[in-house]
Amino acid sequence: MSAPQPSTRRYCGVRLLAQGGMATVELAKDTELDRSVAIKRLAENLAANEEYKRRFLREARLAARLSHPNIVAVYDAGAEGGVPFIVMEYVEGETVSDLLRRRGRLEPAETVALALQACSGLETAHEAGLVHRDIKPQNLLIASDGTLKIADFGIARSLDGTQLTQEGTVLGTAGYLAPEQAKGERVTAAADIYALGAVLYELLAGRPPYEADSLAELFVKQTEGSIPPLRELAPAAPAALEDAVMHALARAPEYRPESAAAFAAELAATPTAVTRVDRSLAPTRPMRRVPSSWGRLPDVARRRRWALPVAVALAAALLALVLGLSLGSGPTQPPRPVAPPSMSGSSARQAHAFATWLRRHAAGG
């Protein structure tokens, strides 16, 4: 005897949350576990394709294996009346898209804080072999406690390559698709990193890097156009943050950060992240090596490193001048040999010893 198929009978509908051409989402009550859940039901015209239904349910069940605080949990999946459904964690809050409509743009510190959480969730999914393929503001949820959660893992993958996308319907908003995805080429984790970079660009600049209504238009802009420099639109963004975002938006996948964790490492190293963002939001896994060209010493650190040698050189020149003047006006006997100060210990101790030695011997001690 076959096992009973999952159904939505254990869920009591509360209200409709969203409705679109591809699916409807409703808030429901899980009567067995006494908790609120979100049920996504696919549109009937999509459910008519049997191959698509099988892929949709298979990918949804793969997504259900992911367990991470920055990924919306999938609790159940099945079909009822021929229509596939997914039962997911209900996140009370708003989407990043809602946040953008309300605020227009975010401060750099807020942007980095959200990005680090998204990177943490993506790294877990990528390590499990899942690529989201549709990272965009609408699929990034912000819970009431500030936690960012990535929604719809599995759904985008199941749609990719179906007749729906082959006929020209854009899977996801065009402005966030990586160039290789827009061209229909093989999609890897690098496409998710590009899409997240596009979201961060919009959070900072108030507009996505490219704006297009179709894949054809997006392809032309990505091939022949250029992205406006981020700091022209968001002057408050530190240069290091602009570098990190533009690194993620590289046209070729091999020139982007090698992983979501590597992208998080670049973001966490920006002045904004160091001074204003709660570092506990960063991924806890060890970060992979970041290319040296992305980790130069800050200007302040370089200046401090050279400050002591320059000061010593200036002081030595001053001493030579003082001794020369005293020799020119005093007796002709040769001067006594003078032992140099000890240059061991810390920089501060060296500087103090040299200053003491300089005062003693410049005065003829």
C-alpha positions in Angstrom: 0.0 0.0 0.0 1.4 3.4 -1.0 1.8 6.1 1.6 -0.9 8.8 1.8 0.0 11.9 -0.2 0.4 15.2 1.8 -2.7 17.4 1.6 -3.6 20.8 3.0 -6.4 19.4 5.2 -4.4 19.9 8.3 -4.1 23.6 7.5 -6.8 26.1 8.2 -6.7 29.1 5.9 -6.6 32.5 7.5 -6.2 35.1 4.7 -4.6 35.7 1.3 -1.2 37.2 1.6 -0.2 37.6 -2.1 -1.5 36.6 -5.6 0.4 36.7 -8.9 0.5 35.0 -12.3 2.6 32.1 -11.0 1.3 31.4 -7.5 -0.9 32.5 -4.6 0.3 32.6 -1.0 -2.0 32.4 2.0 -1.5 32.6 5.7 -2.8 29.4 7.4 -2.9 27.7 10.7 -1.2 24.3 11.2 -3.9 22.6 13.3 -1.6 19.7 14.3 1.4 21.7 15.4 -0.5 24.9 16.4 1.6 27.3 14.4 1.2 29.8 11.6 2.5 28.8 8.2 2.5 30.2 4.6 1.1 28.0 1.8 2.2 28.7 -1.7 -0.1 27.1 -4.4 1.0 27.1 -8.0 -1.3 28.7 -10.6 -3.4 26.1 -12.4 -2.1 26.8 -15.8 1.4 25.9 -14.6 0.2 22.9 -12.7 -1.2 21.4 -16.0 2.4 20.5 -17.0 3.2 17.1 -15.4 6.9 17.3 -15.9 7.0 20.7 -14.3 4.9 19.5 -11.4 7.4 16.7 -10.7 10.4 19.0 -10.9 8.7 21.6 -8.7 7.9 19.0 -5.9 11.4 17.4 -6.2 13.2 20.8 -5.8 10.9 21.8 -3.0 11.7 18.7 -1.1 15.4 19.3 -1.6 15.0 22.9 -0.3 13.2 21.4 2.8 16.6 19.8 3.8 18.1 23.3 4.3 18.1 24.4 7.9 19.5 27.9 8.5 18.3 31.0 10.3 18.6 33.1 7.1 16.6 30.7 4.9 12.8 30.4 5.0 12.1 26.8 6.2 10.1 24.5 4.0 7.9 22.2 6.1 5.8 20.2 3.6 5.1 19.8 -0.1 2.5 17.9 -2.0 -0.4 18.3 -4.5 -4.1 18.6 -3.9 -6.6 18.6 -6.7 -3.7 18.4 -9.2 -2.2 21.7 -7.9 1.2 21.5 -6.2 1.7 23.4 -2.9 4.5 24.1 -0.5 4.0 24.8 3.2 6.7 27.2 4.5 7.7 29.1 7.6 5.5 32.2 8.0 7.7 35.3 8.4 6.0 38.2 9.9 7.5 41.4 8.6 8.2 42.8 5.1 10.2 42.1 2.0 13.3 44.1 1.0 11.1 45.3 -1.9 8.6 46.7 0.6 11.5 48.3 2.5 12.8 50.0 -0.7 9.4 51.4 -1.6 9.1 52.8 1.9 12.7 54.2 2.3 14.0 54.7 -1.3 17.5 53.6 -0.3 19.4 52.5 2.8 22.5 53.7 4.7 25.7 51.7 4.0 25.7 50.2 7.5 22.1 48.9 7.1 22.9 47.5 3.7 26.0 45.6 4.9 24.1 44.2 7.9 21.4 42.7 5.6 24.0 41.5 3.0 26.0 39.6 5.6 22.9 37.6 6.6 22.0 36.9 3.0 25.6 35.6 2.4 25.3 33.3 5.3 22.1 31.7 4.0 23.5 31.5 0.5 26.7 29.8 1.6 24.7 27.1 3.4 22.6 26.5 0.3 25.5 26.4 -2.1 27.4 24.0 0.1 24.3 21.7 -0.2 24.4 22.0 -4.0 21.4 24.3 -4.3 21.4 27.5 -6.4 18.6 29.9 -5.8 18.6 31.5 -9.3 16.1 34.2 -8.4 17.6 36.4 -5.7 15.8 39.7 -5.8 14.2 42.1 -3.2 10.9 40.3 -3.4 12.5 37.0 -2.2 14.4 38.6 0.7 12.2 38.8 3.8 12.9 40.9 6.9 11.4 39.5 10.1 10.1 41.8 12.8 13.3 41.1 14.8 15.5 42.3 11.9 16.5 38.8 10.7 16.8 38.5 6.9 15.4 35.2 5.4 15.8 34.0 1.8 12.5 32.7 0.4 11.6 30.4 -2.5 14.6 28.1 -2.7 13.8 25.3 -5.2 11.0 27.2 -7.0 13.3 29.1 -9.3 15.3 26.0 -10.1 12.2 24.1 -11.0 11.0 26.8 -13.4 14.4 27.2 -15.2 14.3 25.6 -18.6 10.6 25.0 -18.8 8.4 26.1 -21.6 7.4 29.1 -19.4 11.0 30.5 -19.6 11.7 29.3 -23.1 8.8 31.4 -24.4 10.4 34.6 -23.1 8.8 35.1 -19.7 11.5 36.5 -17.4 12.2 34.3 -14.4 12.7 36.9 -11.7 13.0 40.6 -12.4 15.4 41.1 -15.3 17.6 43.7 -13.5 19.0 41.1 -11.1 19.8 38.2 -13.5 23.5 37.4 -14.1 24.7 37.8 -17.7 25.2 34.0 -18.1 21.6 33.4 -16.8 20.1 36.0 -19.1 21.9 34.3 -22.1 20.5 30.9 -21.1 23.9 29.5 -20.2 24.8 27.1 -17.3 24.0 28.7 -13.9 26.1 28.3 -10.9 26.4 29.8 -7.4 28.1 32.7 -9.0 24.8 33.8 -10.4 23.4 34.2 -6.9 26.4 36.3 -5.9 25.8 38.6 -8.9 22.1 38.9 -8.1 22.9 39.7 -4.4 25.4 42.3 -5.7 22.6 43.9 -7.8 20.3 44.0 -4.8 23.0 45.7 -2.7 23.6 48.2 -5.5 19.9 49.1 -5.5 19.8 49.3 -1.7 22.6 51.9 -1.8 21.8 53.8 -5.0 18.0 53.5 -5.1 18.0 51.8 -8.5 19.3 48.5 -9.8 22.5 48.4 -11.9 20.5 47.7 -15.1 16.9 48.3 -15.7 15.2 46.2 -18.4 11.8 44.8 -19.3 12.9 41.8 -21.2 15.9 39.3 -21.4 16.8 40.7 -24.9 17.0 44.3 -23.5 19.0 43.1 -20.5 21.4 41.2 -22.7 22.1 44.3 -24.8 22.7 46.5 -21.8 24.9 43.9 -20.0 27.0 43.4 -23.2 27.3 46.9 -24.5 26.5 49.2 -21.6 28.2 49.9 -18.3 27.0 50.2 -14.7 27.1 53.8 -13.3 29.8 54.0 -10.6 28.0 53.3 -7.3 29.5 56.3 -5.4 28.1 58.7 -8.1 24.7 57.7 -6.9 25.5 56.9 -3.3 28.3 59.2 -2.2 28.0 58.0 1.5 29.2 54.5 0.5 32.9 53.9 1.4 35.2 53.1 -1.5 35.8 49.6 -0.1 32.1 48.9 -0.2 31.8 50.1 -3.8 34.7 47.8 -4.7 33.0 44.8 -3.0 29.6 45.4 -4.8 31.2 45.9 -8.2 33.3 42.8 -7.7 30.1 40.8 -7.3 28.7 42.5 -10.5 31.6 41.3 -12.7 30.2 40.2 -16.1 32.2 36.9 -16.1 31.4 34.5 -13.2 35.1 33.6 -12.7 35.9 37.3 -11.8 33.3 37.4 -9.0 34.0 36.4 -5.4 34.6 32.7 -5.4 31.8 32.0 -2.8 29.2 33.7 -0.7 31.5 33.4 2.3 34.3 35.2 0.3 31.8 38.0 -0.6 30.9 38.3 3.0 34.5 38.6 4.0 34.9 41.6 1.6 31.8 43.3 3.0 32.8 42.7 6.6 36.2 44.3 5.9 34.7 47.6 4.8 34.9 50.6 7.2 31.1 50.7 7.5 31.1 47.1 8.7 33.9 47.6 11.1 32.5 50.7 12.8 28.8 50.4 12.7 27.6 46.8 11.9 27.1 44.1 14.5 29.8 41.6 13.5 27.8 38.8 15.0 25.7 38.9 11.8 28.6 37.6 9.7 28.8 34.0 8.7 30.4 31.8 11.4 32.1 29.4 8.9 35.8 30.1 8.2 36.1 32.4 5.3 38.0 31.3 2.2 41.1 33.3 1.1 40.3 36.6 -0.5 42.6 37.8 -3.3 45.2 40.2 -2.1 44.1 43.0 -4.5 40.9 43.2 -2.4 42.6 43.5 1.0 45.0 46.4 0.8 46.0 48.2 4.0 43.9 51.2 4.8 45.5 54.6 4.1 45.6 55.4 7.9 47.5 52.1 8.6 50.0 52.8 5.8 50.6 56.3 7.2 51.2 55.1 10.7 53.6 52.4 9.5 55.8 55.1 8.0 55.4 57.7 10.7 58.2 56.6 13.1 60.9 56.2 10.4 60.1 59.6 9.0 60.3 61.2 12.4 63.6 59.5 13.2 65.1 60.7 9.9 64.0 64.3 10.5 65.4 64.2 14.0 68.7 62.9 12.8 68.9 65.7 10.2 68.2 68.2 13.0 70.9 66.7 15.2 73.4 66.9 12.4 72.6 70.6 11.9 72.9 71.4 15.6 76.3 69.6 15.9 77.6 71.2 12.8 76.8 74.7 14.1 78.3 73.9 17.5 81.5 72.6 15.9 81.8 75.7 13.6 81.7 78.1 16.6 83.6 76.2 19.3 87.1 74.8 19.8 88.8 72.9 17.0 89.3 69.7 19.0 87.5 66.7 17.6 84.2 65.9 19.3 83.7 63.0 21.7 82.3 59.8 20.1 78.6 59.5 20.9 76.9 56.1 21.4 73.5 55.8 19.6 70.4 55.0 21.7 69.1 51.5 22.0 66.4 50.9 19.3 64.9 47.8 20.9 61.3 47.4 22.2 58.1 48.9 20.9 57.8 51.8 18.5 56.8 54.1 21.4 59.8 53.0 23.5 62.1 53.6 20.5 60.8 57.1 19.9 61.1 58.0 23.6 64.7 56.7 23.8 65.7 58.6 20.7 64.1 61.9 21.9 66.0 61.6 25.2 69.3 61.0 23.4 68.6 63.9 21.0 68.0 66.4 23.9 71.1 65.3 25.8 73.6 65.4 22.9 72.2 68.4 21.0 72.9 70.4 24.2 76.4 69.3 24.2 75.8 66.8 27.2 
